[in-house]
Amino acid sequence: MADNHPTQAQPNQQQIQFRIDDSRMHTAYANTIRTTPTGDEVILDFGINLPSPGPDGKPMLVFDVGSRVVLNWRGAKRLAVSLSQIVRQFEEANGEIPLGNQQQQASGPRMAH
């Protein structure tokens, strides 16, 4: 499916059509993200925390990485701004999203770098 989004032209500028091609897109669910910064990029590993028995029989969580996205720092900042805006809009309409212990227990511990 492709969407066409005309952009508003500034004075003395030509209008450009913007087409989104999502024909090769895939969708994945993630309840955990690991971020790895480098000098040039930010690496985002999306995945699922899966409870699993450890070698000693005690329960452990396995971070099953499903997708990796690599962004340059400009792209990372645009993503951060966009996510901040949509989370703010959601919370204004629905109330604050809790990040306390109850949520961490449901999705597992936060991954270290």
Steps between C-alpha positions, in 0.01 A plus 500: 500500500637838409391834641559830326547801723538836327716738697417866544716711275679799645495823295719464191535122552369215290248261657633144533292185539610258770414133445512235774554146371425246772477198266811337657419595859475238771346543844652366821403527867758599761476544876869577547756717325877512533677815386866509401652839417809536281681810381302508175180304569246370746419129482155397621434130564129425542390171650303306753596398852420130527493318834710186475654249741868567562774236509451465875122464461433850632292729281682751281401743226629461147501811279394366160603770249260517208603819321795736488475859381810713450453878494739787455486755782270736306255218437520399867416854608206519259375167639538624860306820423226310317461241777496773764220679317279194452550379859410848629184504283402150619551591865301822462207295367537188718704584811860440595665174393655343812860377484528370856579153631170350388576579134860377529380170642256458213759557228812387682807694614652774292790389288844636579718640221 
